[in-house]
């Protein structure tokens, strides 16, 4: 599903940032469970991202191959600048999103996972069980988020200030944020 957000009539869709939302869930992929993680990500982005952007939503079952294939498709074929995953980051046997992510990225950015665990631990002691990570694949930044909608907001609040500058550094299409809700950091030229 591709959906334009906040697009003005004169906007050139080739220049719009493309943000992938990848929901990783056996039950949601079978239609047994209504996705809430992807919806939480979309709500956050709608509130925070000021520039025009397009969302690309995919729902896949847990597993290394299903997640890795979706990440490759979203970064290489859909040309996403940013892919935010939700689900599959815990210690259960089917939680393999970090392994799938590591198999497709070229550079890991461990600070994202460290920051998300740090802020999540302020909310709940079981956050130590989370295994989120992030990394780059070409001009795409991939960030693993937890599956709980309340945790998604906490984690995105913690790491999103670094995302616009990271996208600049890797040559992705730029995004601008609503400074009333997110204080993105970009060094002064």
C-alpha positions in Angstrom: 0.0 0.0 0.0 1.5 3.3 -1.0 -0.2 6.4 0.4 0.9 10.0 0.0 0.8 12.1 3.1 0.5 15.9 3.2 1.2 16.1 -0.6 0.5 19.4 -2.3 -0.7 19.3 -5.9 2.5 20.7 -7.2 4.7 18.2 -5.3 6.8 16.0 -7.5 6.3 12.4 -6.3 9.9 11.5 -7.4 11.2 13.8 -4.8 9.0 12.8 -1.9 10.6 10.9 0.9 9.5 7.2 0.9 8.9 5.8 4.3 8.3 2.0 4.7 6.4 0.6 7.6 7.0 -3.2 8.0 4.8 -5.0 10.4 6.3 -8.4 11.4 3.6 -10.6 12.9 2.5 -14.2 12.2 -1.1 -13.4 13.4 -1.4 -10.1 11.6 -0.1 -11.5 8.3 -2.8 -14.2 8.5 -5.5 -11.7 9.3 -6.2 -13.1 12.8 -5.1 -9.9 14.5 -5.6 -6.3 13.6 -2.3 -4.5 13.2 -1.7 -1.8 15.8 2.0 -1.4 15.5 2.0 -0.1 11.9 -0.9 2.2 12.8 1.1 3.6 15.8 4.1 4.3 13.5 1.9 6.0 10.9 0.2 8.2 13.6 3.7 9.2 14.8 4.9 10.1 11.3 1.8 12.0 10.4 2.3 14.2 13.5 6.1 14.6 13.3 7.1 14.7 9.6 6.4 18.1 8.2 7.6 17.6 4.6 5.7 15.6 2.0 6.2 11.9 2.1 4.8 8.6 0.9 4.2 5.5 3.1 4.7 2.0 1.9 3.1 -0.6 4.3 3.8 -4.3 4.3 2.8 -7.0 6.7 4.8 -10.2 6.8 5.0 -13.3 9.1 7.9 -13.6 11.6 11.1 -15.3 10.3 14.4 -14.4 8.9 13.6 -14.9 5.2 10.2 -13.2 5.2 11.6 -10.1 7.0 14.9 -10.0 5.0 13.0 -10.3 1.7 10.6 -7.5 2.6 13.5 -5.2 3.7 15.3 -5.8 0.5 12.2 -5.1 -1.5 11.4 -2.0 0.4 14.9 -0.6 0.2 16.0 -1.7 -3.3 12.7 -1.9 -5.3 10.4 0.5 -3.5 13.4 2.9 -3.0 12.4 3.7 0.6 14.6 6.2 2.4 13.6 5.0 5.8 12.0 1.6 6.9 10.6 1.3 10.3 9.8 -2.3 11.4 7.6 -3.3 14.3 7.5 -6.6 15.9 9.8 -9.6 16.2 12.4 -8.0 18.5 11.9 -10.0 21.7 13.5 -13.3 22.9 10.8 -15.7 21.7 11.9 -18.3 19.2 10.0 -16.7 16.2 11.3 -13.2 17.1 13.9 -12.9 14.3 13.6 -9.3 13.1 17.1 -8.2 14.3 18.7 -11.2 12.7 16.9 -10.5 9.4 17.9 -6.9 9.6 21.6 -7.7 10.2 21.5 -10.0 7.2 20.6 -7.2 4.8 22.3 -4.1 6.2 25.8 -3.0 5.3 26.4 -0.9 8.4 24.9 -1.4 11.8 24.0 1.7 13.9 23.9 0.1 17.4 23.2 3.4 19.1 19.6 3.3 18.0 18.9 0.1 19.9 20.9 1.3 22.9 18.8 4.5 23.1 15.5 2.7 22.6 16.3 0.2 25.4 17.4 3.0 27.7 14.2 5.0 27.4 12.0 1.9 27.5 13.7 0.7 30.7 12.4 3.9 32.4 8.8 2.6 31.6 9.0 -1.1 32.1 11.7 -3.5 33.4 11.2 -6.1 30.7 12.5 -3.6 28.1 15.9 -5.3 28.7 14.6 -8.2 26.7 14.2 -6.1 23.6 16.7 -6.6 20.8 16.1 -3.6 18.5 18.8 -2.5 16.2 19.2 -0.2 13.1 21.5 0.0 10.1 21.8 1.2 6.6 21.4 -0.5 3.3 22.5 1.8 0.5 20.5 5.0 0.9 18.0 3.5 3.2 18.0 3.6 7.0 16.3 0.6 8.7 15.2 0.9 12.3 13.7 -2.0 14.3 11.0 -0.9 16.8 9.1 -3.0 19.4 5.7 -4.4 18.6 3.7 -2.7 21.4 2.1 0.5 20.2 2.8 2.4 23.5 6.5 1.4 23.3 6.7 2.5 19.6 5.9 6.1 20.6 8.5 6.1 23.4 11.2 4.7 21.1 10.4 7.0 18.2 10.4 10.0 20.5 13.9 8.9 21.6 15.6 8.2 18.2 13.7 10.3 15.6 15.7 13.5 16.4 18.7 11.8 14.8 16.9 10.3 11.8 16.7 13.4 9.4 20.4 14.0 9.7 21.2 10.3 9.3 19.2 10.4 6.1 21.2 13.4 4.9 24.4 11.6 5.6 23.5 8.5 3.7 22.2 10.4 0.6 18.5 9.6 1.1 15.8 12.1 0.3 15.5 14.6 3.1 12.7 14.9 5.6 11.8 17.9 7.7 10.0 17.6 11.1 7.5 19.6 12.9 9.7 21.4 15.4 6.8 21.8 17.8 6.8 18.0 18.5 10.3 16.9 17.5 13.7 18.6 17.9 15.7 17.1 15.1 19.4 17.8 15.2 21.4 18.9 12.2 24.7 20.6 12.7 25.0 24.1 11.4 26.9 24.5 8.2 
